Amino acid sequence: MSERDVFEYALLRVVPRIERGECFNAGVLVYCRAKSFVAARTHLDEGKLRALDPQADVVGVRAALGAVEGVCAGGKSAGQAAVDDAGRRFRWLIAPRSTVVQPGPVHTGLTADPGAEVERLLDLLVR
């Protein structure tokens, strides 16, 4: 059995109309301190978005989801967050916000491969 490390994850939820409180999962954030790993993968179901809000800004929601992935990836696209370590970027991304794209509660688990865990969770909880 390979060594497994603790990881944390949070779902990214799309809440098209804050006042109604309806949401659906559109991505996952994964952080593994032992591996200095943080990543996000997203998948926007436009049908669900339009069902909850026919006038939803699909381009804006895609941009917000893409921004989360960019902050996780680091580099110039991450802006100021590019200089932060993986843990600080994860903590910043899971902070509560009153926006259309919101983080859910943080959960933990064990994994030998945090990169594979991101894909597994996306398939299990989002797609």
C-alpha positions in Angstrom: 0.0 0.0 0.0 1.4 3.4 -0.9 1.7 6.2 1.6 -1.4 8.4 1.7 -1.5 12.1 2.8 -4.3 14.1 4.3 -6.0 16.4 1.8 -8.8 19.0 2.1 -11.4 19.7 -0.5 -14.4 22.0 -1.1 -17.0 22.0 -3.8 -17.6 25.1 -5.9 -21.2 25.9 -6.1 -23.1 28.1 -8.6 -25.8 30.1 -7.0 -27.4 32.0 -9.9 -29.9 33.9 -7.8 -28.6 34.5 -4.3 -32.0 35.5 -3.0 -33.4 32.0 -3.9 -30.5 30.0 -2.5 -30.7 27.4 -5.1 -27.3 26.0 -6.2 -25.5 23.2 -8.0 -22.0 21.9 -8.0 -19.7 23.2 -10.7 -16.2 22.4 -9.5 -13.9 21.1 -6.8 -10.9 22.6 -5.0 -8.3 20.2 -3.5 -5.4 21.1 -1.2 -2.7 18.7 0.1 -0.3 20.4 2.5 2.2 17.5 2.5 2.6 17.8 -1.3 2.2 21.7 -1.4 -0.6 20.9 -3.9 -3.6 23.0 -4.7 -5.8 22.6 -7.8 -9.3 23.2 -9.0 -11.3 21.6 -11.8 -14.6 22.9 -13.0 -17.5 21.7 -15.1 -20.4 24.1 -15.8 -23.7 22.4 -16.7 -25.3 25.2 -18.7 -28.7 23.4 -18.7 -28.8 23.4 -14.9 -27.7 27.1 -14.9 -30.4 28.1 -17.3 -33.1 26.0 -15.5 -32.4 28.0 -12.3 -32.0 31.3 -14.0 -32.9 31.7 -17.7 -31.1 35.1 -17.8 -27.9 33.9 -16.1 -24.6 35.3 -17.3 -23.0 32.1 -18.6 -19.9 33.9 -19.8 -19.5 35.5 -16.3 -20.0 32.3 -14.5 -17.4 30.6 -16.7 -15.0 33.4 -16.1 -15.4 33.1 -12.3 -14.8 29.4 -12.4 -11.8 29.9 -14.7 -10.4 32.5 -12.2 -10.5 29.9 -9.4 -8.6 27.5 -11.6 -6.1 30.3 -12.5 -5.5 31.1 -8.8 -4.8 27.5 -8.1 -2.4 27.2 -11.0 -0.4 30.2 -10.0 1.6 32.2 -12.4 0.7 35.6 -13.9 -3.0 34.6 -14.3 -3.3 34.3 -10.5 -2.5 38.0 -9.9 -1.5 38.8 -6.4 -2.2 35.2 -5.3 0.7 34.0 -7.5 3.2 34.9 -4.7 1.2 33.0 -2.0 1.9 29.4 -1.2 -0.6 26.6 -1.9 -2.2 26.7 1.5 -2.8 30.5 1.5 -4.4 30.3 -2.0 -6.7 27.4 -0.9 -7.7 29.3 2.3 -8.4 32.5 0.2 -10.5 30.5 -2.3 -12.6 28.8 0.4 -13.5 32.0 2.2 -17.3 32.7 2.1 -18.4 35.2 -0.5 -21.8 36.6 -1.7 -21.2 35.9 -5.3 -22.6 33.6 -7.9 -19.7 31.1 -7.5 -19.3 30.1 -3.9 -17.2 27.6 -2.0 -18.9 24.9 0.0 -17.8 23.5 3.3 -14.3 21.9 3.6 -14.0 18.2 3.9 -11.0 16.0 4.4 -9.7 12.6 3.2 -6.6 10.6 2.5 -4.9 10.2 -0.9 -1.7 8.9 -2.5 -2.2 11.2 -5.5 -3.9 14.6 -5.0 -4.0 15.3 -8.8 -6.0 12.1 -9.4 -8.2 13.0 -6.4 -9.3 16.3 -8.1 -10.5 14.3 -11.1 -12.1 11.6 -9.0 -14.1 14.2 -7.0 -15.1 16.1 -10.1 -16.5 13.0 -11.7 -18.2 11.8 -8.4 -19.6 15.1 -7.2 -19.9 17.5 -10.1 -20.4 15.7 -13.5 
